[in-house]
Amino acid sequence: MAFDIAKAVESIGQAVEGGFSYAEKAKENQSETEIIKTNKRYVKALNVAEKIILLTYRYFNDFKEKDQKEYEDLIQKFIKYN
């Protein structure tokens, strides 16, 4: 009889451990999903930024000289970090 109780306690322990393991894995998967969603938003934002750059470049010659220099510097930074 004592042997059966020990097995039952061991089984309960394993079940609880498995539950915690499942919870950790579910949380890990949720974090990965959130990272993927965030990266997709960054890609969309980057695509919009590129379109803005192309649109504003059409008017580059209309910029003041100071603004042209700043625009060129920002474009170089964008290229560096992209």
MDTraj code that builds the backbone (N, CA, C; nanometers):
import mdtraj as md
import numpy as np

residues = "MET ALA PHE ASP ILE ALA LYS ALA VAL GLU SER ILE GLY GLN ALA VAL GLU GLY GLY PHE SER TYR ALA GLU LYS ALA LYS GLU ASN GLN SER GLU THR GLU ILE ILE LYS THR ASN LYS ARG TYR VAL LYS ALA LEU ASN VAL ALA GLU LYS ILE ILE LEU LEU THR TYR ARG TYR PHE ASN ASP PHE LYS GLU LYS ASP GLN LYS GLU TYR GLU ASP LEU ILE GLN LYS PHE ILE LYS TYR ASN".split()
xyz = np.array([
    [0.0827, -0.1191, 0.0000],
    [0.0000, 0.0000, 0.0000],
    [0.0874, 0.1258, 0.0000],
    [0.1932, 0.1284, 0.0812],
    [0.2811, 0.2443, 0.0875],
    [0.3488, 0.2662, -0.0474],
    [0.3772, 0.1581, -0.1167],
    [0.4415, 0.1666, -0.2474],
    [0.3510, 0.2372, -0.3473],
    [0.2231, 0.2110, -0.3456],
    [0.1271, 0.2742, -0.4359],
    [0.1151, 0.4232, -0.4065],
    [0.1180, 0.4601, -0.2799],
    [0.1087, 0.6014, -0.2419],
    [0.2327, 0.6767, -0.2919],
    [0.3477, 0.6155, -0.2783],
    [0.4708, 0.6796, -0.3245],
    [0.4659, 0.7010, -0.4758],
    [0.4167, 0.6011, -0.5479],
    [0.4039, 0.6142, -0.6935],
    [0.3042, 0.7244, -0.7290],
    [0.1951, 0.7310, -0.6525],
    [0.0938, 0.8328, -0.6782],
    [0.1516, 0.9727, -0.6545],
    [0.2262, 0.9888, -0.5455],
    [0.2881, 1.1185, -0.5152],
    [0.3888, 1.1537, -0.6238],
    [0.4659, 1.0556, -0.6673],
    [0.5637, 1.0787, -0.7742],
    [0.4926, 1.1202, -0.9030],
    [0.3841, 1.0558, -0.9362],
    [0.3081, 1.0887, -1.0559],
    [0.2504, 1.2289, -1.0478],
    [0.2000, 1.2654, -0.9328],
    [0.1473, 1.4018, -0.9140],
    [0.2596, 1.5036, -0.9314],
    [0.3743, 1.4736, -0.8748],
    [0.4903, 1.5629, -0.8894],
    [0.5297, 1.5802, -1.0351],
    [0.5301, 1.4717, -1.1086],
    [0.5649, 1.4781, -1.2506],
    [0.4596, 1.5576, -1.3292],
    [0.3345, 1.5399, -1.2931],
    [0.2273, 1.6128, -1.3612],
    [0.2399, 1.7630, -1.3358],
    [0.2687, 1.7990, -1.2117],
    [0.2857, 1.9403, -1.1777],
    [0.4064, 1.9975, -1.2512],
    [0.5143, 1.9213, -1.2523],
    [0.6353, 1.9641, -1.3238],
    [0.6062, 1.9826, -1.4724],
    [0.5305, 1.8899, -1.5290],
    [0.4925, 1.9009, -1.6697],
    [0.4058, 2.0228, -1.6949],
    [0.3194, 2.0546, -1.6016],
    [0.2348, 2.1749, -1.6136],
    [0.3188, 2.3010, -1.6143],
    [0.4183, 2.3072, -1.5257],
    [0.5073, 2.4234, -1.5226],
    [0.5893, 2.4307, -1.6515],
    [0.6337, 2.3172, -1.6984],
    [0.7110, 2.3127, -1.8222],
    [0.6259, 2.3635, -1.9388],
    [0.5010, 2.3203, -1.9435],
    [0.4095, 2.3657, -2.0486],
    [0.3881, 2.5161, -2.0397],
    [0.3703, 2.5670, -1.9192],
    [0.3490, 2.7107, -1.9002],
    [0.4714, 2.7901, -1.9455],
    [0.5895, 2.7414, -1.9133],
    [0.7125, 2.8093, -1.9556],
    [0.7239, 2.8090, -2.1076],
    [0.6947, 2.6958, -2.1695],
    [0.7040, 2.6847, -2.3156],
    [0.6010, 2.7751, -2.3823],
    [0.4807, 2.7796, -2.3269],
    [0.3769, 2.8659, -2.3833],
    [0.4186, 3.0119, -2.3743],
    [0.4777, 3.0499, -2.2615],
    [0.5239, 3.1881, -2.2440],
    [0.6377, 3.2190, -2.3410],
    [0.7273, 3.1236, -2.3599],
    [0.8392, 3.1407, -2.4530],
    [0.7864, 3.1581, -2.5953],
    [0.6896, 3.0769, -2.6348],
    [0.6304, 3.0882, -2.7684],
    [0.5594, 3.2213, -2.7859],
    [0.4930, 3.2669, -2.6799],
    [0.4238, 3.3952, -2.6848],
    [0.5256, 3.5076, -2.7047],
    [0.6394, 3.5003, -2.6365],
    [0.7437, 3.6006, -2.6511],
    [0.7994, 3.5998, -2.7928],
    [0.8224, 3.4812, -2.8486],
    [0.8722, 3.4713, -2.9858],
    [0.7728, 3.5299, -3.0839],
    [0.6457, 3.5035, -3.0629],
    [0.5416, 3.5574, -3.1492],
    [0.5396, 3.7095, -3.1414],
    [0.5543, 3.7631, -3.0225],
    [0.5553, 3.9083, -3.0041],
    [0.6754, 3.9708, -3.0744],
    [0.7904, 3.9055, -3.0683],
    [0.9104, 3.9550, -3.1361],
    [0.8886, 3.9554, -3.2870],
    [0.8296, 3.8510, -3.3387],
    [0.8021, 3.8428, -3.4825],
    [0.7074, 3.9545, -3.5243],
    [0.6023, 3.9775, -3.4464],
    [0.5075, 4.0848, -3.4778],
    [0.5768, 4.2207, -3.4747],
    [0.6614, 4.2420, -3.3761],
    [0.7341, 4.3684, -3.3650],
    [0.8253, 4.3880, -3.4850],
    [0.8955, 4.2832, -3.5241],
    [0.9842, 4.2926, -3.6404],
    [0.9058, 4.3229, -3.7679],
    [0.7887, 4.2656, -3.7824],
    [0.7063, 4.2945, -3.8999],
    [0.6649, 4.4407, -3.9018],
    [0.6334, 4.4965, -3.7832],
    [0.5985, 4.6390, -3.7753],
    [0.7187, 4.7259, -3.8116],
    [0.8387, 4.6850, -3.7677],
    [0.9598, 4.7600, -3.8019],
    [0.9852, 4.7582, -3.9521],
    [0.9623, 4.6453, -4.0151],
    [0.9817, 4.6355, -4.1600],
    [0.8833, 4.7274, -4.2320],
    [0.7588, 4.7295, -4.1867],
    [0.6593, 4.8183, -4.2473],
    [0.7002, 4.9645, -4.2288],
    [0.7460, 4.9992, -4.1097],
    [0.7894, 5.1363, -4.0834],
    [0.9096, 5.1731, -4.1701],
    [0.9999, 5.0801, -4.1884],
    [1.1170, 5.1032, -4.2725],
    [1.0756, 5.1258, -4.4172],
    [0.9816, 5.0484, -4.4653],
    [0.9323, 5.0664, -4.6016],
    [0.8683, 5.2038, -4.6203],
    [0.7935, 5.2476, -4.5214],
    [0.7322, 5.3808, -4.5272],
    [0.8408, 5.4881, -4.5266],
    [0.9416, 5.4720, -4.4433],
    [1.0515, 5.5693, -4.4370],
    [1.1225, 5.5792, -4.5714],
    [1.1450, 5.4663, -4.6373],
    [1.2091, 5.4678, -4.7687],
    [1.1236, 5.5429, -4.8699],
    [0.9928, 5.5249, -4.8657],
    [0.9037, 5.5961, -4.9570],
    [0.9063, 5.7465, -4.9293],
    [0.9123, 5.7833, -4.8024],
    [0.9206, 5.9246, -4.7652],
    [1.0494, 5.9856, -4.8192],
    [1.1582, 5.9123, -4.8065],
    [1.2875, 5.9610, -4.8570],
    [1.2799, 5.9838, -5.0075],
    [1.2255, 5.8872, -5.0792],
    [1.2155, 5.9013, -5.2249],
    [1.1260, 6.0191, -5.2642],
    [1.0186, 6.0379, -5.1915],
    [0.9273, 6.1481, -5.2207],
    [0.9936, 6.2830, -5.1937],
    [1.0581, 6.2959, -5.0811],
    [1.1199, 6.4245, -5.0469],
    [1.2423, 6.4536, -5.1323],
    [1.3083, 6.3496, -5.1822],
    [1.4268, 6.3720, -5.2655],
    [1.3912, 6.4461, -5.3950],
    [1.2679, 6.4310, -5.4407],
    [1.2228, 6.5027, -5.5610],
    [1.2375, 6.6540, -5.5440],
    [1.2270, 6.7010, -5.4202],
    [1.2290, 6.8443, -5.3916],
    [1.3611, 6.8888, -5.3302],
    [1.4610, 6.8028, -5.3390],
    [1.5916, 6.8292, -5.2780],
    [1.6505, 6.9621, -5.3253],
    [1.6397, 6.9936, -5.4545],
    [1.6967, 7.1171, -5.5079],
    [1.6256, 7.2416, -5.4571],
    [1.5041, 7.2255, -5.4074],
    [1.4293, 7.3386, -5.3521],
    [1.4666, 7.3667, -5.2060],
    [1.5386, 7.2745, -5.1430],
    [1.5796, 7.2931, -5.0035],
    [1.6826, 7.4045, -4.9943],
    [1.6865, 7.4676, -4.8789],
    [1.7955, 7.5607, -4.8506],
    [1.9233, 7.4797, -4.8370],
    [2.0364, 7.5451, -4.8564],
    [2.1650, 7.4740, -4.8536],
    [2.1861, 7.4007, -4.7204],
    [2.1498, 7.4652, -4.6127],
    [2.1630, 7.4033, -4.4794],
    [2.0755, 7.2771, -4.4702],
    [1.9545, 7.2862, -4.5212],
    [1.8628, 7.1721, -4.5177],
    [1.9118, 7.0592, -4.6087],
    [1.9715, 7.0949, -4.7217],
    [2.0279, 6.9928, -4.8102],
    [2.1369, 6.9152, -4.7390],
    [2.2239, 6.9857, -4.6683],
    [2.3332, 6.9203, -4.5945],
    [2.2760, 6.8272, -4.4873],
    [2.1786, 6.8760, -4.4120],
    [2.1177, 6.7936, -4.3070],
    [2.0488, 6.6712, -4.3672],
    [1.9810, 6.6904, -4.4796],
    [1.9129, 6.5807, -4.5485],
    [2.0140, 6.4753, -4.5915],
    [2.1243, 6.5194, -4.6506],
    [2.2286, 6.4259, -4.6940],
    [2.2865, 6.3493, -4.5751],
    [2.3096, 6.4191, -4.4638],
    [2.3613, 6.3522, -4.3439],
    [2.2631, 6.2473, -4.2920],
    [2.1366, 6.2831, -4.2905],
    [2.0344, 6.1884, -4.2431],
    [2.0234, 6.0676, -4.3358],
    [2.0346, 6.0906, -4.4655],
    [2.0302, 5.9792, -4.5609],
    [2.1481, 5.8849, -4.5362],
    [2.2644, 5.9408, -4.5127],
    [2.3831, 5.8576, -4.4863],
    [2.3648, 5.7752, -4.3580],
    [2.3081, 5.8355, -4.2552],
    [2.2814, 5.7613, -4.1318],
    [2.1782, 5.6514, -4.1567],
    [2.0768, 5.6838, -4.2348],
    [1.9738, 5.5854, -4.2658],
    [2.0357, 5.4656, -4.3372],
    [2.1212, 5.4928, -4.4358],
    [2.1866, 5.3856, -4.5097],
    [2.2776, 5.3053, -4.4176],
    [2.3490, 5.3746, -4.3309],
    [2.4420, 5.3061, -4.2385],
    [2.3677, 5.2084, -4.1475],
    [2.2546, 5.2491, -4.0950],
    [2.1841, 5.1666, -3.9967],
    [2.0785, 5.0759, -4.0590],
    [2.0610, 5.0836, -4.1892],
    [1.9594, 5.0016, -4.2545],
    [2.0216, 4.8762, -4.3093],
])
top = md.Topology()
chain = top.add_chain()
for i, resn in enumerate(residues, 1):
    res = top.add_residue(resn, chain, resSeq=i)
    for name in ("N", "CA", "C"):
        top.add_atom(name, md.element.get_by_symbol(name[0]), res)
traj = md.Trajectory(xyz[None], top)
